Amino acid sequence: MEDYLGKAAHEKQSAKIAIKEKRFDDAWRHLNNQKDLYLKHAHRMQFSEIHTLVIDSSPHEDMANILRLEGKHKNALSNISYTYKAAHLADRPTITLEKKLEAYYNRAYKKQPFKRFLSLLKALPNGDYVSVRDFVEIYYPMAPEIGDDQARPYTAQNRIDIAQEKAKSINRNLFERREQQKAIASTKVVDTEKESRPEPKYVDTASIKVNQKSPNAFLGYSNSDWILNITIGAIVLVIFIWLIG
């Protein structure tokens, strides 16, 4: 049986040496390899969703350090936030991580207090990397500067607002990518340079075996998902009746 954890430990050590020598691209590749090996181990051992997130997120603490050294503080905060969120979901000790998280936060954001950021991160419904990254880099900067006691509860309407903002972001990205492709096609320039810093692979939590069922679920879906779907359906129905009337 292949020793995935042993190979992952070797990749981690190689990454730390590369970071010390300021070979950040090499370090990033080693950390990517570490993540791949961790996910293979998690799949073989049939880890639950939460425990898969914990093992997948652990290399992101070193990734955050690389980004910090490069001065990319918002990206660094996204990575350390992923590590923290996974540990929080698994009820693991987070005192040391929380101190690191605050230090990273203070480099990226200075207008709003860390306490508010932490409470919103803990309340985030999903703990996968993409959800955490979008919260840190897109939605948190748009949050109003109000106290925790004035924060809006996470409701179905809030989820609709967030979904709409995500749709706008996706549309903007598609438009920008299309314009870039048109520009490349018009000049007929082919870029053969290989990507030196590949985007890490992230765990698809939808395909992970979950050991425990949520107490707030009905027919396999959470109550919040039912509320969201019913709300959207009602809105579509009202608009349809208005149009035919």
C-alpha atoms as one frame of an Amber mdcrd trajectory, in Angstrom:
protein
   0.000   0.000   0.000   1.406   3.352  -1.039   2.517   5.597   1.835   0.680
   8.826   0.936   1.300  10.448   4.319   5.031   9.712   4.226   5.341  11.253
   0.766   3.243  14.239   1.868   5.574  14.835   4.819   8.543  14.845   2.411
   6.806  17.403   0.177   6.069  19.598   3.201   9.686  19.529   4.297  10.872
  20.318   0.762   8.453  23.263   0.676   9.798  24.660   3.948  13.372  24.482
   2.640  12.322  26.220  -0.576  10.542  28.968   1.385  13.654  29.525   3.525
  15.708  29.865   0.334  13.066  32.182  -1.183  12.291  29.724  -4.005   8.590
  30.436  -3.715   7.476  28.825  -7.006   9.218  25.579  -6.048   7.664  25.738
  -2.589   4.207  26.232  -4.107   4.596  23.134  -6.286   5.686  21.050  -3.283
   2.630  22.217  -1.330   0.385  21.355  -4.271   1.879  17.867  -4.280   1.284
  17.645  -0.533  -2.397  18.491  -1.043  -2.779  15.858  -3.773  -1.256  13.173
  -1.564  -3.450  14.174   1.380  -6.586  13.904  -0.755  -5.557  10.465  -2.020
  -5.107   9.354   1.591  -8.471  10.855   2.595 -10.199   9.090  -0.306  -8.614
   5.731   0.530  -9.529   6.057   4.206 -13.050   7.329   3.401 -12.713  10.479
   5.468 -15.834  12.466   6.278 -16.386  15.850   4.635 -15.124  17.812   7.637
 -12.021  15.694   8.169 -11.214  15.899   4.456 -11.416  19.689   4.666  -9.068
  19.666   7.671  -6.362  17.649   5.939  -6.819  19.518   2.635  -6.595  22.929
   4.293  -3.442  22.293   6.341  -0.938  23.117   3.512  -2.686  26.450   3.059
  -1.046  27.726   6.236   2.316  27.511   4.427   0.741  28.872   1.233  -0.446
  31.872   3.228   3.105  32.397   4.469   4.426  32.442   0.875   1.820  34.997
  -0.161   2.601  37.101   2.918   6.295  37.170   2.015   5.314  38.282  -1.497
   3.147  41.092  -0.106  -0.129  39.558  -1.349  -1.910  40.080   1.938  -5.532
  39.588   0.855  -4.702  36.279  -0.855  -2.688  35.262   2.189  -5.691  35.981
   4.421  -7.905  33.766   2.219  -5.556  30.813   2.642  -5.062  31.096   6.406
  -8.836  31.650   6.775  -9.464  28.321   5.003  -7.164  26.542   7.460  -8.901
  28.237  10.403 -12.436  27.563   9.133 -11.767  23.850   8.662 -10.283  23.545
  12.154 -13.256  25.430  13.611 -15.754  23.128  11.868 -13.927  20.098  13.260
 -13.918  21.554  16.795 -10.117  21.520  16.896  -8.017  23.904  19.042  -7.781
  27.235  17.229  -6.064  29.556  19.741  -2.719  29.635  17.905  -4.413  29.757
  14.507  -6.636  32.608  15.654  -3.611  34.707  16.604  -2.077  34.076  13.180
  -5.396  34.838  11.516  -5.606  38.203  13.295  -2.075  39.115  12.203  -2.912
  38.282   8.581  -6.192  40.178   8.841  -4.475  43.328  10.103  -2.241  43.331
   7.034  -5.165  42.981   4.625  -7.923  45.051   6.285  -7.701  47.867   8.773
 -11.097  49.595   8.609 -13.259  47.013  10.371 -12.403  45.227  13.628 -11.043
  41.686  13.576 -13.769  40.513  15.963 -16.435  41.161  13.332 -14.439  39.360
  10.628 -13.935  36.355  12.899 -17.618  36.094  13.831 -18.672  36.242  10.168
 -16.065  33.657   9.184 -17.282  31.286  11.887 -20.896  31.778  10.749 -20.059
  31.113   7.088 -22.331  28.201   6.019 -19.713  26.447   3.852 -16.118  25.644
   4.768 -14.615  24.799   1.371 -11.791  26.944   0.017 -13.797  28.663  -2.735
 -16.526  29.764  -0.309 -13.965  31.062   2.198 -11.965  32.850  -0.507 -15.070
  34.535  -1.946 -16.104  35.661   1.527 -12.670  37.105   2.355 -11.943  38.812
  -0.973 -15.404  39.706  -2.366 -18.213  39.786   0.172 -16.463  40.895   3.366
 -15.171  44.159   1.819 -18.789  44.966   0.889 -20.073  44.336   4.421 -21.365
  47.504   6.135 -19.241  48.910   8.935 -21.640  48.141  11.783 -21.369  46.381
  15.113 -21.951  42.665  15.597 -25.270  43.327  17.337 -26.519  45.137  14.219
 -25.405  42.488  11.738 -28.171  41.022   9.630 -28.980  37.381  10.355 -28.190
  34.863   7.636 -31.569  34.541   5.953 -32.938  33.263   2.656 -33.041  36.833
   1.305 -29.366  37.279   2.178 -28.577  34.103   0.259 -30.453  35.452  -2.769
 -28.483  38.704  -2.571 -25.200  36.795  -2.390 -26.225  34.508  -5.272 -27.034
  37.540  -7.409 -23.671  39.114  -6.599 -21.928  35.856  -7.502 -23.794  35.794
 -10.827 -22.678  39.363 -11.574 -19.085  38.450 -10.738 -19.208  35.395 -12.999
 -20.668  37.435 -15.856 -17.938  40.057 -15.472 -15.259  37.375 -15.509 -16.726
  35.723 -18.612 -16.907  39.060 -20.424 -13.314  39.939 -19.512 -12.097  36.494
 -20.581 -13.944  36.767 -23.891 -12.399  40.170 -24.572  -8.952  38.808 -23.763
  -9.471  35.855 -26.119 -10.606  38.218 -28.900  -7.499  40.345 -28.391  -5.245
  37.295 -28.520  -6.976  35.981 -31.654  -6.651  39.343 -33.439  -2.909  39.573
 -32.822  -2.345  35.815 -33.377   0.161  35.718 -30.567   0.617  32.343 -28.879
   1.845  32.339 -25.299   3.941  29.198 -24.764   5.164  30.094 -21.291   4.191
  27.462 -18.745   2.428  28.516 -15.587   4.973  28.634 -12.783   2.426  28.899
  -9.967  -0.487  26.539 -10.757  -3.753  27.050  -8.897  -4.070  24.357  -6.197
  -6.679  21.670  -6.616  -9.489  21.974  -4.114 -11.612  19.263  -2.641 -15.100
  18.794  -4.106 -17.134  18.347  -0.941 -20.203  17.250  -2.908 -18.506  13.918
  -3.719 -17.254  13.222  -0.201 -18.863  10.627   1.991 -20.447  12.355   4.981
 -20.568  10.268   8.154 -23.143  12.332  10.011 -26.457  13.733   8.824 -27.353
  17.303   9.593 -30.124  17.596  12.166 -31.633  20.472  10.163 -32.118  18.527
   6.940 -35.167  17.266   5.059 -34.955  14.792   2.134 -31.199  15.318   1.962
 -31.336  19.127   1.811 -30.857  21.639   4.605 -33.727  23.813   5.772 -31.932
  26.909   4.455 -31.759  25.338   0.976 -35.506  24.592   1.078 -36.254  28.189
   2.120 -34.027  29.575  -0.638 -35.584  27.385  -3.344 -39.145  28.146  -2.215
 -38.393  31.891  -2.084 -36.882  31.907  -5.571 -39.795  29.826  -6.900 -42.307
  32.253  -5.436 -40.511  35.229  -6.980 -40.458  33.540 -10.398 -44.157  32.666
 -10.086 -45.120  36.259  -9.204 -43.139  37.608 -12.154 -44.739  35.044 -14.498
 -48.284  35.909 -13.341 -47.497  39.623 -13.722 -46.216  39.097 -17.280 -49.215
  37.081 -18.485 -51.604  39.501 -16.748
